Amino acid sequence: MPDTVIRAEGLGKRYLIGHRVHREGIFGEVVMRGARNIWRKGLDLMRGQSVIEGDVIEEFWALRDVNFTIRRGEVIGVIGHNGAGKTTLLKILSRIVEPTQGRVEITGRVASLLEVGTGFHPELTGRENIFLNGAILGMSQREVRARMDEIVDFSGIEKFLDTPVKRYSVGMYARLAFAVAAHLETEVLFVDEVLAVGDAEFQARCLNRMSKVANAGRTVLFVSHNMAAVSALTRRALVFRGGTLSFDGAIQDAVAHYAESLSRMSVERDWGRGTNATLLEASLLNADGLPTDRYEPGTPLRLRVAIETTGMPGMSLDVVLRDEHNLPIAYYSSSIFSAISLPSVAGRYVCTLGLAPYFLASGQYCFDLMTNYNKYHGDHRVDNAVRFTVELCSPDGIPFDFNQSLGQGTHAMRLSAPLHFQPMPEPASGGEKLRD
């Protein structure tokens, strides 16, 4: 079709990952394993392939059998959990990496903003990097000069334009990089999660600019975990899970599909382990103290959490409440707000956070759980650990009774009862055991 700008057919990308085998063996086995590694590396060099370090080589497909078409002027959201394959897709579309299988057809000039400062040379000034990026995109100096004033004004860093970018902060990098990508004359624009480093005012300007870019007939692929931004900017989204395209359709349906997949993942996935404090399980409790996935606004919000600790002093439990757009709206830390650390005796413990009642709008919510050392150093984190639904909307549709503002729309949660960590009872004979 003449209006098709991007077409992907059977797209796949495979990586080889090396693993070290740490086990004792007789001298002969160690020597043979070393010899096999040297022989394999030699073959890789002769074949012109990347040399993979490790005793065992694992095949990992970051993308597999991906098919879609995008028409001119469409603004497409690309969503999915971390490691789903979103950035790999954009790197293939940007011709940074070659696909292992399948093919991609792109019509028009492409600009990509995949990482902060992509394409910037640290020793060059901001002004010189603008011309460098324009040259990479095949633009003449006259074309870049014609856009220079718009780029500088949008970035808001005119004062530092002749300073080497290696001296820029992360936010300044993001401002200039996006300004260059959005204002130079390209037909297709790829934007990854880099906008998250900007402040709220700059993010709003970026979203407004991408909307103008789309209205001008250019095509935009927008990768983000901010469902509010994706919903506001796009009308269609691609949802990735485990390297495959699990949904392609209207943005409202895509967000619902993504939320449902997160709910399944929180039940199915292995939470992993921390170094000094491991989160074992968590659940929302109803008035009778039984697990539930429903919350009635205005009633106490009770969260039960099981933790295994090595007894390391200074460990804390942190909780973040997020809405259905994945935006944080409330936060609690046992050490910061209650001056309570995890038990100093190694073992498994359970605690119930009795949080003050909230009036929440109807929709999907989740709790992220974290164990931290010395308040700010993360040890174990589980995103979307507990998901629940609010079916009845409150009169105001917003949380209430926050006692401290933390900025960016996030507030401190207040406990309605003292926090205590109790030793976890051993499961009854034949009963269900916690995962190891």
GIQUI-V800619 format. One record per residue. N is the residue number from 0. RES is the residue in one small letter. SS is DSSP state (hx for helix, st for strand, lp for the rest). D_FIRST is the distance of its C-alpha to the first C-alpha in whole Angstrom. Layout:
n=N res=RES ss=SS d_first=D_FIRST
n=N res=RES ss=SS d_first=D_FIRST
This chain:
n=0 res=m ss=lp d_first=0
n=1 res=p ss=lp d_first=4
n=2 res=d ss=lp d_first=6
n=3 res=t ss=st d_first=6
n=4 res=v ss=st d_first=9
n=5 res=i ss=st d_first=11
n=6 res=r ss=st d_first=10
n=7 res=a ss=st d_first=14
n=8 res=e ss=st d_first=15
n=9 res=g ss=st d_first=18
n=10 res=l ss=st d_first=19
n=11 res=g ss=st d_first=23
n=12 res=k ss=st d_first=26
n=13 res=r ss=st d_first=30
n=14 res=y ss=st d_first=33
n=15 res=l ss=st d_first=36
n=16 res=i ss=st d_first=39
n=17 res=g ss=st d_first=43
n=18 res=h ss=st d_first=46
n=19 res=r ss=lp d_first=49
n=20 res=v ss=lp d_first=52
n=21 res=h ss=lp d_first=55
n=22 res=r ss=lp d_first=57
n=23 res=e ss=lp d_first=61
n=24 res=g ss=lp d_first=61
n=25 res=i ss=lp d_first=64
n=26 res=f ss=hx d_first=64
n=27 res=g ss=hx d_first=63
n=28 res=e ss=hx d_first=59
n=29 res=v ss=hx d_first=59
n=30 res=v ss=hx d_first=59
n=31 res=m ss=hx d_first=57
n=32 res=r ss=hx d_first=54
n=33 res=g ss=hx d_first=54
n=34 res=a ss=hx d_first=54
n=35 res=r ss=hx d_first=51
n=36 res=n ss=hx d_first=50
n=37 res=i ss=hx d_first=51
n=38 res=w ss=hx d_first=49
n=39 res=r ss=hx d_first=46
n=40 res=k ss=hx d_first=46
n=41 res=g ss=hx d_first=47
n=42 res=l ss=hx d_first=44
n=43 res=d ss=hx d_first=41
n=44 res=l ss=hx d_first=43
n=45 res=m ss=hx d_first=43
n=46 res=r ss=lp d_first=39
n=47 res=g ss=lp d_first=38
n=48 res=q ss=lp d_first=37
n=49 res=s ss=lp d_first=38
n=50 res=v ss=lp d_first=42
n=51 res=i ss=lp d_first=42
n=52 res=e ss=lp d_first=45
n=53 res=g ss=lp d_first=47
n=54 res=d ss=lp d_first=49
n=55 res=v ss=st d_first=46
n=56 res=i ss=st d_first=42
n=57 res=e ss=st d_first=40
n=58 res=e ss=st d_first=36
n=59 res=f ss=st d_first=34
n=60 res=w ss=st d_first=30
n=61 res=a ss=st d_first=29
n=62 res=l ss=st d_first=25
n=63 res=r ss=st d_first=25
n=64 res=d ss=st d_first=22
n=65 res=v ss=st d_first=19
n=66 res=n ss=st d_first=16
n=67 res=f ss=st d_first=13
n=68 res=t ss=st d_first=10
n=69 res=i ss=st d_first=10
n=70 res=r ss=st d_first=9
n=71 res=r ss=lp d_first=11
n=72 res=g ss=lp d_first=14
n=73 res=e ss=lp d_first=15
n=74 res=v ss=st d_first=18
n=75 res=i ss=st d_first=18
n=76 res=g ss=st d_first=22
n=77 res=v ss=st d_first=23
n=78 res=i ss=st d_first=26
n=79 res=g ss=lp d_first=28
n=80 res=h ss=lp d_first=32
n=81 res=n ss=lp d_first=33
n=82 res=g ss=lp d_first=32
n=83 res=a ss=lp d_first=29
n=84 res=g ss=lp d_first=27
n=85 res=k ss=hx d_first=25
n=86 res=t ss=hx d_first=27
n=87 res=t ss=hx d_first=26
n=88 res=l ss=hx d_first=22
n=89 res=l ss=hx d_first=22
n=90 res=k ss=hx d_first=24
n=91 res=i ss=hx d_first=22
n=92 res=l ss=hx d_first=19
n=93 res=s ss=lp d_first=22
n=94 res=r ss=lp d_first=22
n=95 res=i ss=lp d_first=26
n=96 res=v ss=lp d_first=26
n=97 res=e ss=lp d_first=25
n=98 res=p ss=lp d_first=23
n=99 res=t ss=lp d_first=26
n=100 res=q ss=st d_first=23
n=101 res=g ss=st d_first=19
n=102 res=r ss=st d_first=17
n=103 res=v ss=st d_first=15
n=104 res=e ss=st d_first=12
n=105 res=i ss=st d_first=12
n=106 res=t ss=lp d_first=11
n=107 res=g ss=lp d_first=15
n=108 res=r ss=lp d_first=18
n=109 res=v ss=st d_first=19
n=110 res=a ss=st d_first=23
n=111 res=s ss=st d_first=24
n=112 res=l ss=st d_first=27
n=113 res=l ss=lp d_first=28
n=114 res=e ss=lp d_first=32
n=115 res=v ss=lp d_first=34
n=116 res=g ss=lp d_first=35
n=117 res=t ss=lp d_first=32
n=118 res=g ss=lp d_first=32
n=119 res=f ss=lp d_first=36
n=120 res=h ss=lp d_first=39
n=121 res=p ss=lp d_first=42
n=122 res=e ss=lp d_first=44
n=123 res=l ss=lp d_first=42
n=124 res=t ss=st d_first=43
n=125 res=g ss=hx d_first=40
n=126 res=r ss=hx d_first=39
n=127 res=e ss=hx d_first=39
n=128 res=n ss=hx d_first=37
n=129 res=i ss=hx d_first=34
n=130 res=f ss=hx d_first=34
n=131 res=l ss=hx d_first=34
n=132 res=n ss=hx d_first=31
n=133 res=g ss=hx d_first=29
n=134 res=a ss=hx d_first=30
n=135 res=i ss=hx d_first=29
n=136 res=l ss=lp d_first=25
n=137 res=g ss=lp d_first=26
n=138 res=m ss=lp d_first=27
n=139 res=s ss=lp d_first=31
n=140 res=q ss=hx d_first=34
n=141 res=r ss=hx d_first=33
n=142 res=e ss=hx d_first=30
n=143 res=v ss=hx d_first=32
n=144 res=r ss=hx d_first=35
n=145 res=a ss=hx d_first=33
n=146 res=r ss=hx d_first=32
n=147 res=m ss=hx d_first=35
n=148 res=d ss=hx d_first=37
n=149 res=e ss=hx d_first=34
n=150 res=i ss=hx d_first=34
n=151 res=v ss=hx d_first=38
n=152 res=d ss=hx d_first=38
n=153 res=f ss=hx d_first=35
n=154 res=s ss=hx d_first=37
n=155 res=g ss=lp d_first=40
n=156 res=i ss=lp d_first=42
n=157 res=e ss=hx d_first=43
n=158 res=k ss=hx d_first=47
n=159 res=f ss=hx d_first=46
n=160 res=l ss=lp d_first=43
n=161 res=d ss=lp d_first=45
n=162 res=t ss=lp d_first=46
n=163 res=p ss=st d_first=45
n=164 res=v ss=hx d_first=42
n=165 res=k ss=hx d_first=44
n=166 res=r ss=hx d_first=47
n=167 res=y ss=lp d_first=44
n=168 res=s ss=lp d_first=44
n=169 res=v ss=hx d_first=41
n=170 res=g ss=hx d_first=40
n=171 res=m ss=hx d_first=40
n=172 res=y ss=hx d_first=38
n=173 res=a ss=hx d_first=35
n=174 res=r ss=hx d_first=36
n=175 res=l ss=hx d_first=35
n=176 res=a ss=hx d_first=33
n=177 res=f ss=hx d_first=31
n=178 res=a ss=hx d_first=32
n=179 res=v ss=hx d_first=30
n=180 res=a ss=hx d_first=27
n=181 res=a ss=hx d_first=26
n=182 res=h ss=hx d_first=27
n=183 res=l ss=lp d_first=26
n=184 res=e ss=lp d_first=23
n=185 res=t ss=lp d_first=20
n=186 res=e ss=lp d_first=17
n=187 res=v ss=st d_first=17
n=188 res=l ss=st d_first=20
n=189 res=f ss=st d_first=22
n=190 res=v ss=st d_first=25
n=191 res=d ss=lp d_first=27
n=192 res=e ss=hx d_first=30
n=193 res=v ss=hx d_first=32
n=194 res=l ss=hx d_first=33
n=195 res=a ss=hx d_first=35
n=196 res=v ss=hx d_first=38
n=197 res=g ss=lp d_first=38
n=198 res=d ss=lp d_first=40
n=199 res=a ss=hx d_first=39
n=200 res=e ss=hx d_first=39
n=201 res=f ss=hx d_first=37
n=202 res=q ss=hx d_first=34
n=203 res=a ss=hx d_first=34
n=204 res=r ss=hx d_first=33
n=205 res=c ss=hx d_first=31
n=206 res=l ss=hx d_first=29
n=207 res=n ss=hx d_first=29
n=208 res=r ss=hx d_first=28
n=209 res=m ss=hx d_first=25
n=210 res=s ss=hx d_first=24
n=211 res=k ss=hx d_first=25
n=212 res=v ss=hx d_first=22
n=213 res=a ss=hx d_first=19
n=214 res=n ss=hx d_first=21
n=215 res=a ss=lp d_first=20
n=216 res=g ss=lp d_first=16
n=217 res=r ss=lp d_first=17
n=218 res=t ss=st d_first=16
n=219 res=v ss=st d_first=19
n=220 res=l ss=st d_first=19
n=221 res=f ss=st d_first=23
n=222 res=v ss=st d_first=25
n=223 res=s ss=lp d_first=29
n=224 res=h ss=lp d_first=31
n=225 res=n ss=lp d_first=32
n=226 res=m ss=hx d_first=31
n=227 res=a ss=hx d_first=32
n=228 res=a ss=hx d_first=30
n=229 res=v ss=hx d_first=27
n=230 res=s ss=hx d_first=27
n=231 res=a ss=hx d_first=28
n=232 res=l ss=hx d_first=25
n=233 res=t ss=lp d_first=22
n=234 res=r ss=lp d_first=21
n=235 res=r ss=st d_first=19
n=236 res=a ss=st d_first=20
n=237 res=l ss=st d_first=20
n=238 res=v ss=st d_first=24
n=239 res=f ss=st d_first=25
n=240 res=r ss=st d_first=28
n=241 res=g ss=lp d_first=30
n=242 res=g ss=lp d_first=27
n=243 res=t ss=st d_first=25
n=244 res=l ss=st d_first=22
n=245 res=s ss=st d_first=24
n=246 res=f ss=st d_first=22
n=247 res=d ss=st d_first=19
n=248 res=g ss=st d_first=19
n=249 res=a ss=st d_first=21
n=250 res=i ss=hx d_first=23
n=251 res=q ss=hx d_first=27
n=252 res=d ss=hx d_first=26
n=253 res=a ss=hx d_first=25
n=254 res=v ss=hx d_first=28
n=255 res=a ss=hx d_first=30
n=256 res=h ss=hx d_first=29
n=257 res=y ss=hx d_first=30
n=258 res=a ss=hx d_first=33
n=259 res=e ss=hx d_first=34
n=260 res=s ss=hx d_first=33
n=261 res=l ss=hx d_first=35
n=262 res=s ss=hx d_first=38
n=263 res=r ss=hx d_first=38
n=264 res=m ss=hx d_first=38
n=265 res=s ss=hx d_first=41
n=266 res=v ss=hx d_first=43
n=267 res=e ss=hx d_first=41
n=268 res=r ss=lp d_first=41
n=269 res=d ss=lp d_first=44
n=270 res=w ss=lp d_first=45
n=271 res=g ss=lp d_first=47
n=272 res=r ss=lp d_first=50
n=273 res=g ss=lp d_first=51
n=274 res=t ss=lp d_first=54
n=275 res=n ss=lp d_first=57
n=276 res=a ss=st d_first=56
n=277 res=t ss=st d_first=53
n=278 res=l ss=st d_first=52
n=279 res=l ss=st d_first=52
n=280 res=e ss=st d_first=51
n=281 res=a ss=st d_first=51
n=282 res=s ss=st d_first=50
n=283 res=l ss=st d_first=51
n=284 res=l ss=st d_first=54
n=285 res=n ss=lp d_first=55
n=286 res=a ss=lp d_first=58
n=287 res=d ss=lp d_first=60
n=288 res=g ss=lp d_first=59
n=289 res=l ss=lp d_first=56
n=290 res=p ss=st d_first=53
n=291 res=t ss=st d_first=50
n=292 res=d ss=lp d_first=46
n=293 res=r ss=st d_first=47
n=294 res=y ss=lp d_first=49
n=295 res=e ss=lp d_first=51
n=296 res=p ss=lp d_first=51
n=297 res=g ss=lp d_first=54
n=298 res=t ss=lp d_first=55
n=299 res=p ss=lp d_first=56
n=300 res=l ss=st d_first=54
n=301 res=r ss=st d_first=55
n=302 res=l ss=st d_first=53
n=303 res=r ss=st d_first=55
n=304 res=v ss=st d_first=54
n=305 res=a ss=st d_first=56
n=306 res=i ss=st d_first=56
n=307 res=e ss=st d_first=58
n=308 res=t ss=st d_first=59
n=309 res=t ss=lp d_first=61
n=310 res=g ss=lp d_first=64
n=311 res=m ss=lp d_first=62
n=312 res=p ss=lp d_first=64
n=313 res=g ss=lp d_first=62
n=314 res=m ss=st d_first=59
n=315 res=s ss=st d_first=57
n=316 res=l ss=st d_first=55
n=317 res=d ss=st d_first=52
n=318 res=v ss=st d_first=50
n=319 res=v ss=st d_first=47
n=320 res=l ss=st d_first=45
n=321 res=r ss=st d_first=42
n=322 res=d ss=lp d_first=40
n=323 res=e ss=lp d_first=36
n=324 res=h ss=lp d_first=34
n=325 res=n ss=lp d_first=36
n=326 res=l ss=lp d_first=38
n=327 res=p ss=st d_first=42
n=328 res=i ss=st d_first=44
n=329 res=a ss=st d_first=48
n=330 res=y ss=st d_first=50
n=331 res=y ss=st d_first=53
n=332 res=s ss=st d_first=55
n=333 res=s ss=hx d_first=58
n=334 res=s ss=hx d_first=60
n=335 res=i ss=hx d_first=59
n=336 res=f ss=hx d_first=59
n=337 res=s ss=lp d_first=62
n=338 res=a ss=lp d_first=63
n=339 res=i ss=lp d_first=63
n=340 res=s ss=lp d_first=62
n=341 res=l ss=lp d_first=61
n=342 res=p ss=lp d_first=64
n=343 res=s ss=lp d_first=66
n=344 res=v ss=lp d_first=67
n=345 res=a ss=lp d_first=65
n=346 res=g ss=st d_first=63
n=347 res=r ss=st d_first=61
n=348 res=y ss=st d_first=61
n=349 res=v ss=st d_first=59
n=350 res=c ss=st d_first=59
n=351 res=t ss=st d_first=58
n=352 res=l ss=st d_first=57
n=353 res=g ss=st d_first=58
n=354 res=l ss=st d_first=56
n=355 res=a ss=lp d_first=57
n=356 res=p ss=lp d_first=55
n=357 res=y ss=lp d_first=52
n=358 res=f ss=lp d_first=50
n=359 res=l ss=lp d_first=46
n=360 res=a ss=lp d_first=44
n=361 res=s ss=lp d_first=42
n=362 res=g ss=st d_first=39
n=363 res=q ss=st d_first=39
n=364 res=y ss=st d_first=41
n=365 res=c ss=st d_first=42
n=366 res=f ss=st d_first=45
n=367 res=d ss=st d_first=44
n=368 res=l ss=st d_first=48
n=369 res=m ss=st d_first=49
n=370 res=t ss=st d_first=52
n=371 res=n ss=st d_first=54
n=372 res=y ss=st d_first=56
n=373 res=n ss=lp d_first=58
n=374 res=k ss=lp d_first=56
n=375 res=y ss=lp d_first=53
n=376 res=h ss=st d_first=53
n=377 res=g ss=st d_first=50
n=378 res=d ss=st d_first=51
n=379 res=h ss=st d_first=49
n=380 res=r ss=st d_first=46
n=381 res=v ss=st d_first=44
n=382 res=d ss=st d_first=41
n=383 res=n ss=st d_first=41
n=384 res=a ss=st d_first=44
n=385 res=v ss=st d_first=45
n=386 res=r ss=st d_first=42
n=387 res=f ss=st d_first=44
n=388 res=t ss=st d_first=43
n=389 res=v ss=st d_first=44
n=390 res=e ss=lp d_first=44
n=391 res=l ss=lp d_first=46
n=392 res=c ss=lp d_first=45
n=393 res=s ss=lp d_first=48
n=394 res=p ss=lp d_first=49
n=395 res=d ss=lp d_first=48
n=396 res=g ss=lp d_first=45
n=397 res=i ss=lp d_first=46
n=398 res=p ss=lp d_first=49
n=399 res=f ss=lp d_first=52
n=400 res=d ss=lp d_first=55
n=401 res=f ss=lp d_first=54
n=402 res=n ss=lp d_first=57
n=403 res=q ss=lp d_first=56
n=404 res=s ss=st d_first=52
n=405 res=l ss=lp d_first=51
n=406 res=g ss=lp d_first=48
n=407 res=q ss=lp d_first=44
n=408 res=g ss=lp d_first=45
n=409 res=t ss=lp d_first=46
n=410 res=h ss=st d_first=50
n=411 res=a ss=st d_first=53
n=412 res=m ss=lp d_first=54
n=413 res=r ss=lp d_first=57
n=414 res=l ss=st d_first=59
n=415 res=s ss=lp d_first=61
n=416 res=a ss=lp d_first=63
n=417 res=p ss=lp d_first=64
n=418 res=l ss=lp d_first=62
n=419 res=h ss=lp d_first=64
n=420 res=f ss=lp d_first=63
n=421 res=q ss=st d_first=65
n=422 res=p ss=st d_first=65
n=423 res=m ss=lp d_first=63
n=424 res=p ss=lp d_first=65
n=425 res=e ss=lp d_first=64
n=426 res=p ss=lp d_first=62
n=427 res=a ss=lp d_first=65
n=428 res=s ss=lp d_first=65
n=429 res=g ss=lp d_first=63
n=430 res=g ss=lp d_first=60
n=431 res=e ss=lp d_first=57
n=432 res=k ss=lp d_first=57
n=433 res=l ss=lp d_first=55
n=434 res=r ss=lp d_first=53
n=435 res=d ss=lp d_first=54
